[in-house]
Amino acid sequence: MVATCGRSGWHCRERVYLAASRNGAKTAMGWVQRDSRESRSRGVPAPSSSFARLTDEELETHLNINRYGDFTLPGAIRPSYDLEVIPIEGYRRDYFRDDKGTIIPVLMAAVSQERLFDVFLDLLDPLDPVVDVVLETSHERSPGSHQDLYREQIDLPVLKSILLEFEDLLVNDGCTGVAVLNPRMPAEVQFDEHKLLVVYAYNLRPFEKILMSYEIPANPRLRFITEAEHVHTSSEVYQDLFDQLRMRLGLDRPA
């Protein structure tokens, strides 16, 4: 089991990398400025890790826990050992300000694994029938880095069909993320490496209605797993599956 995602506060044991991420804001992989993700994390001191003094057995036990009340976490991500943020289902509105000062409304949602992928696919429906897609990968990347692979002009039903074939990868690999973009009007739905659903759009109402149809509660005080120390997990099997998905989408191999 490996993970190579995160920005600061790295601790390594048994090829498991622990990422302490204290910044809850997200950046999009497409039309939102991507370099702001890195600029926000510079100069932030790494907090002491809750994993630092764990035995191998304690760490393994923690990684095997995926149920928190009624919420099931995908295999891709685990919270801090001290459970600074306990995963729950819900969504909140937010705003993203890019480097030029443009303010973009954002919806962020945490959804239990049982229906996570279904909600993601439904959130794509308000986009155009033809979309652009971005794959985010941190496989074989240095800690804290990633690469985005861009594909323009793909029919949304075709994209959905391909993504369904790779549901296990997208849900359970902590080094794979995907974003689907409306090419004509700025709107983006992101299923990120933390398995959060993030929507960037000037009109969020159609997307919010979909979340409400699943009875996912609005919670302005909701804290996400990204807002505390957390663990991403991956494996060579998922890296191979990522390469298969990349080829199905006609994307070049990452440099």
KEMIPA-866057 format. One record per residue (C-alpha): residue in one letter; x, y negated, z. Coordinates in nm, 4 decimals, always signed. Layout:
! KEMIPA-866057
a X Y Z
...
This chain:
! KEMIPA-866057
m +0.0000 +0.0000 +0.0000
v +0.1415 -0.3355 -0.1001
a +0.0312 -0.6955 -0.1111
t +0.2034 -0.9931 -0.2593
c -0.0482 -1.2715 -0.2139
g -0.0548 -1.5748 +0.0107
r +0.1295 -1.8982 +0.0681
s +0.3007 -1.9196 +0.4052
g +0.3833 -1.7350 +0.7243
w +0.5097 -1.4140 +0.5696
h +0.5867 -1.1067 +0.7756
c +0.6798 -0.7789 +0.6105
r +0.6477 -0.4239 +0.7364
e +0.6103 -0.1023 +0.5372
r +0.5774 -0.3140 +0.2220
v +0.2656 -0.4786 +0.3610
y +0.2886 -0.8563 +0.3380
l +0.0904 -1.0691 +0.5789
a -0.0182 -1.4088 +0.4540
a -0.0974 -1.6854 +0.7001
s -0.3112 -1.9302 +0.5078
r -0.4407 -2.2235 +0.7095
n -0.5932 -2.4187 +0.4233
g -0.9505 -2.3223 +0.3447
a -0.9827 -2.5325 +0.0307
k -0.9750 -2.3443 -0.2956
t -0.8551 -2.4419 -0.6378
a -0.9965 -2.3071 -0.9587
m -0.7957 -2.1038 -1.2049
g -0.9330 -2.2919 -1.5033
w -1.0477 -2.6510 -1.5443
v -0.9634 -2.7655 -1.1905
q -0.6002 -2.8753 -1.1454
r -0.4096 -2.5581 -1.0579
d -0.0976 -2.7247 -0.9200
s -0.2892 -2.8706 -0.6260
r -0.2937 -2.5268 -0.4617
e +0.0844 -2.5312 -0.4339
s +0.1138 -2.8987 -0.3386
r -0.1256 -2.8608 -0.0463
s +0.0781 -2.5777 +0.1016
r +0.4183 -2.7450 +0.0894
g +0.5657 -2.8421 +0.4229
v +0.3084 -2.6505 +0.6304
p +0.4929 -2.4616 +0.9045
a +0.4081 -2.0947 +0.9269
p +0.2158 -2.0104 +1.2449
s +0.3336 -1.7172 +1.4529
s +0.1864 -1.3982 +1.3143
s -0.0656 -1.1948 +1.5111
f +0.0924 -0.8909 +1.3444
a +0.4485 -0.9580 +1.4568
r +0.4592 -0.7173 +1.7518
l +0.2277 -0.4453 +1.6271
t +0.3378 -0.0867 +1.6072
d +0.2958 +0.0925 +1.2776
e -0.0004 +0.2798 +1.4253
e -0.1711 -0.0407 +1.5395
l -0.1207 -0.1983 +1.1987
e -0.2563 +0.1065 +1.0177
t -0.5609 +0.1150 +1.2453
h -0.6335 -0.2509 +1.1755
l -0.6011 -0.2057 +0.7993
n -0.8505 +0.0824 +0.8133
i -1.1231 -0.1291 +0.9779
n -1.3590 -0.2663 +0.7156
r -1.6836 -0.3158 +0.9085
y -1.7579 -0.6236 +1.1177
g -2.1178 -0.6132 +1.2363
d -2.3329 -0.6077 +0.9222
f -2.0461 -0.7232 +0.7008
t -1.8242 -0.4846 +0.5035
l -1.4923 -0.6148 +0.3767
p -1.3518 -0.4892 +0.0457
g -1.0256 -0.2991 +0.0686
a -0.8403 -0.5987 -0.0791
i -0.8353 -0.8136 +0.2338
r -0.8172 -0.7920 +0.6123
p -0.8419 -1.0645 +0.8796
s -0.5789 -1.1496 +1.1388
y -0.5207 -0.8923 +1.4099
d -0.6567 -1.1316 +1.6726
l -0.9700 -1.1893 +1.4582
e -0.9383 -1.5656 +1.4558
v -1.2048 -1.5560 +1.1825
i -1.4582 -1.2731 +1.1992
p -1.6005 -1.2064 +0.8500
i -1.9728 -1.2755 +0.8100
e -2.1992 -1.3226 +0.5103
g -2.2975 -1.6717 +0.4047
y -2.2170 -1.9683 +0.1868
r -2.1422 -2.3362 +0.2252
r -2.1197 -2.6387 +0.0011
d -1.7897 -2.8181 -0.0268
y -1.6071 -3.0599 -0.2525
f -1.2791 -3.0380 -0.4385
r -1.0780 -3.3503 -0.5178
d -0.8183 -3.3105 -0.7920
d -0.4927 -3.5046 -0.8275
k -0.6709 -3.7763 -1.0267
g -0.9279 -3.8313 -0.7534
t -1.2145 -3.6620 -0.9367
i -1.4595 -3.5034 -0.6922
i -1.6129 -3.1711 -0.7962
p -1.8932 -2.9987 -0.5987
v -1.8119 -2.6464 -0.4837
l -2.0060 -2.3486 -0.3510
m -1.8062 -2.0910 -0.1521
a -1.9653 -1.7606 -0.0518
a -1.8648 -1.4516 +0.1430
v -2.0729 -1.1475 +0.0498
s -2.0648 -0.7997 +0.1985
q -1.9030 -0.5399 -0.0259
e -2.2259 -0.3480 -0.0926
r -2.3602 -0.6254 -0.3158
l -2.0568 -0.8445 -0.3756
f -2.0045 -0.7484 -0.7394
d -2.3751 -0.7699 -0.8236
v -2.3880 -1.1252 -0.6879
f -2.0775 -1.2169 -0.8866
l -2.2250 -1.0886 -1.2133
d -2.5527 -1.2715 -1.1517
l -2.3661 -1.5962 -1.0826
l -2.2342 -1.5780 -1.4397
d -2.5821 -1.6086 -1.5917
p -2.6097 -1.9913 -1.5685
l -2.2974 -2.0203 -1.7841
d -2.3026 -2.0295 -2.1645
p -2.3566 -1.7094 -2.3700
v -1.9941 -1.7482 -2.4833
v -1.7391 -1.8107 -2.2093
d -1.3680 -1.8309 -2.1370
v -1.2076 -1.5991 -1.8833
v -0.8960 -1.6234 -1.6672
l -0.7271 -1.3317 -1.4925
e -0.5154 -1.4190 -1.1903
t -0.2393 -1.1776 -1.0917
s +0.0255 -1.1683 -0.8235
h +0.1436 -0.8162 -0.9102
e +0.5226 -0.8083 -0.9330
r +0.5357 -1.1773 -0.8390
s +0.7385 -1.3362 -0.5613
p +0.5490 -1.3961 -0.2338
g +0.3084 -1.6860 -0.2639
s +0.3179 -1.7025 -0.6450
h +0.0764 -1.5868 -0.9116
q +0.0139 -1.6125 -1.2849
d -0.3031 -1.6972 -1.4750
l -0.3816 -1.5288 -1.8084
y -0.6337 -1.7116 -2.0263
r -0.8755 -1.5733 -2.2876
e -1.1038 -1.8045 -2.4847
q -1.4369 -1.7314 -2.6487
i -1.5796 -1.3995 -2.5347
d -1.9479 -1.3103 -2.5347
l -2.0765 -1.3032 -2.1781
p -2.2549 -0.9637 -2.2125
v -1.9328 -0.8121 -2.3503
l -1.7292 -0.9602 -2.0659
k -1.9752 -0.8311 -1.8070
s -1.9553 -0.4829 -1.9561
i -1.5749 -0.4830 -1.9403
l -1.5681 -0.6179 -1.5851
l -1.8139 -0.3492 -1.4747
e -1.5689 -0.0828 -1.5923
f -1.3088 -0.2352 -1.3598
e -1.5315 -0.3037 -1.0589
d -1.3103 -0.1025 -0.8223
l -1.0018 -0.3033 -0.9236
l -1.1723 -0.6402 -0.8971
v -1.3321 -0.5641 -0.5595
n -1.0501 -0.3789 -0.3851
d -0.7236 -0.5159 -0.5243
g -0.5853 -0.8072 -0.3244
c -0.3603 -0.9155 -0.6118
t -0.6277 -0.9566 -0.8803
g -0.8727 -1.2400 -0.9306
v -1.0964 -1.3477 -1.2170
a -1.2602 -1.6745 -1.3177
v -1.5252 -1.7265 -1.5845
l -1.5582 -2.0728 -1.7375
n -1.8241 -2.2537 -1.9340
p -1.6255 -2.3930 -2.2323
r -1.8724 -2.6710 -2.3211
m -1.9648 -2.8150 -1.9822
p -1.7375 -2.7990 -1.6738
a -1.8573 -2.5038 -1.4689
e -1.6582 -2.2145 -1.3312
v -1.7365 -1.9004 -1.1306
q -1.4412 -1.7506 -0.9511
f -1.4046 -1.4077 -0.7908
d -1.0727 -1.4670 -0.6227
e -0.8030 -1.2487 -0.4659
h -0.9705 -1.2904 -0.1251
k -1.2961 -1.1544 -0.2733
l -1.4719 -1.4809 -0.2101
l -1.7145 -1.6181 -0.4675
v -1.6403 -1.9793 -0.5584
v -1.8441 -2.1926 -0.7975
y -1.7276 -2.5284 -0.9338
a -1.9975 -2.7257 -1.1150
y -2.1526 -3.0702 -1.1131
n -2.4935 -2.9002 -1.0890
l -2.4764 -2.6261 -0.8264
r -2.8505 -2.5716 -0.7960
p -2.8821 -2.2750 -1.0417
f -2.5996 -2.0939 -0.8623
e -2.7384 -2.1720 -0.5180
k -3.0753 -2.0276 -0.6211
i -2.9029 -1.6993 -0.7047
l -2.7395 -1.6847 -0.3610
m -3.0746 -1.7625 -0.2013
s -3.2412 -1.4834 -0.4031
y -3.0046 -1.2411 -0.2286
e -3.0978 -1.4022 +0.1072
i -2.7381 -1.5077 +0.1627
p -2.7668 -1.7762 +0.4312
a -2.6391 -2.1302 +0.3937
n -2.4051 -2.2117 +0.6803
p -2.2235 -2.5462 +0.6776
r -2.0051 -2.4287 +0.9682
l -1.9042 -2.1041 +0.8005
r -1.5343 -2.0204 +0.8211
f -1.3793 -1.8014 +0.5548
i -1.1074 -1.5436 +0.5904
t -0.8743 -1.7773 +0.3976
e -0.8851 -2.0253 +0.6850
a -0.6731 -1.8091 +0.9130
e -0.3997 -1.5494 +0.8887
h -0.5015 -1.2594 +0.6680
v -0.3698 -0.9560 +0.4787
h -0.3925 -0.8762 +0.1076
t -0.3477 -0.5149 +0.0002
s -0.2750 -0.3556 -0.3350
s -0.1140 -0.0470 -0.4866
e +0.0602 +0.0759 -0.7982
v -0.2679 +0.2337 -0.9076
y -0.4340 -0.1084 -0.9076
q -0.1398 -0.2597 -1.0905
d -0.1889 -0.0010 -1.3658
l -0.5615 -0.0744 -1.3749
f -0.4877 -0.4450 -1.4005
d -0.2727 -0.3798 -1.7068
q -0.5612 -0.1827 -1.8612
l -0.8032 -0.4690 -1.7942
r -0.5532 -0.7172 -1.9348
m -0.5285 -0.5175 -2.2566
r -0.9064 -0.4771 -2.2848
l -0.9352 -0.8544 -2.2719
g -0.6567 -0.9016 -2.5258
l -0.4204 -1.0800 -2.2869
d -0.0420 -1.0789 -2.3056
r +0.1597 -0.9153 -2.0299
p +0.2640 -1.1630 -1.7580
a +0.6172 -1.2958 -1.7875
